[in-house]
Structures are given as structure tokens and as C-alpha cells.
Amino acid sequence: MTSEESLAKYLDAYQLTPVPRAGCLELDTEGRPAEATAREIIGHFGLSTAQSP
């Protein structure tokens, strides 16, 4: 998806339904810096951050 229009077409074409389960990661990205969201994802999945060469 490269544009808002292509996203809207995709969402109109398919019936997507969230299926919550125990341990799901829920992110509220509205009004939050991308870096903070990235840190939460990294922590949730136990990942390590990439290091510059």
C-alpha cells in the first residue's frame, strides 16, 4: 500500500476482523512518537536494536 487511496480500496475489498488473544500486543500510536512505539515492540518481542556499523 503506497497511498491512502490504495489502503481505502484494500479495506473496502476485504472483511478484516481483529481476533484478540492472550499476549497480543496492542499499540496506541495516535499522538505518540514512532520511536516510542518501536521501543515497545522491541521490548514486547524481546528483540535487540540494530547497531550502526
Rosetta constraint file for C-alpha pairs under 8 A:
AtomPair CA 1 CA 6 HARMONIC 5.74 0.50
AtomPair CA 1 CA 7 HARMONIC 5.83 0.50
AtomPair CA 2 CA 6 HARMONIC 6.60 0.50
AtomPair CA 2 CA 7 HARMONIC 7.70 0.50
AtomPair CA 3 CA 7 HARMONIC 6.38 0.50
AtomPair CA 4 CA 8 HARMONIC 6.20 0.50
AtomPair CA 5 CA 9 HARMONIC 6.27 0.50
AtomPair CA 6 CA 10 HARMONIC 6.17 0.50
AtomPair CA 7 CA 11 HARMONIC 6.15 0.50
AtomPair CA 8 CA 12 HARMONIC 6.09 0.50
AtomPair CA 9 CA 13 HARMONIC 6.17 0.50
AtomPair CA 10 CA 14 HARMONIC 6.42 0.50
AtomPair CA 11 CA 15 HARMONIC 7.21 0.50
AtomPair CA 11 CA 16 HARMONIC 7.40 0.50
AtomPair CA 20 CA 24 HARMONIC 6.47 0.50
AtomPair CA 25 CA 41 HARMONIC 7.86 0.50
AtomPair CA 25 CA 44 HARMONIC 7.31 0.50
AtomPair CA 27 CA 37 HARMONIC 7.26 0.50
AtomPair CA 28 CA 32 HARMONIC 7.69 0.50
AtomPair CA 29 CA 33 HARMONIC 7.57 0.50
AtomPair CA 29 CA 34 HARMONIC 7.59 0.50
AtomPair CA 29 CA 37 HARMONIC 6.76 0.50
AtomPair CA 32 CA 36 HARMONIC 6.87 0.50
AtomPair CA 32 CA 37 HARMONIC 7.24 0.50
AtomPair CA 33 CA 37 HARMONIC 6.71 0.50
AtomPair CA 34 CA 38 HARMONIC 6.09 0.50
AtomPair CA 35 CA 39 HARMONIC 6.17 0.50
AtomPair CA 36 CA 40 HARMONIC 6.34 0.50
AtomPair CA 37 CA 41 HARMONIC 6.32 0.50
AtomPair CA 38 CA 42 HARMONIC 6.12 0.50
AtomPair CA 39 CA 43 HARMONIC 6.07 0.50
AtomPair CA 40 CA 44 HARMONIC 6.02 0.50
AtomPair CA 41 CA 45 HARMONIC 6.23 0.50
AtomPair CA 42 CA 46 HARMONIC 5.81 0.50
AtomPair CA 42 CA 47 HARMONIC 4.84 0.50
AtomPair CA 42 CA 48 HARMONIC 6.61 0.50
AtomPair CA 42 CA 49 HARMONIC 7.33 0.50
AtomPair CA 43 CA 47 HARMONIC 6.43 0.50
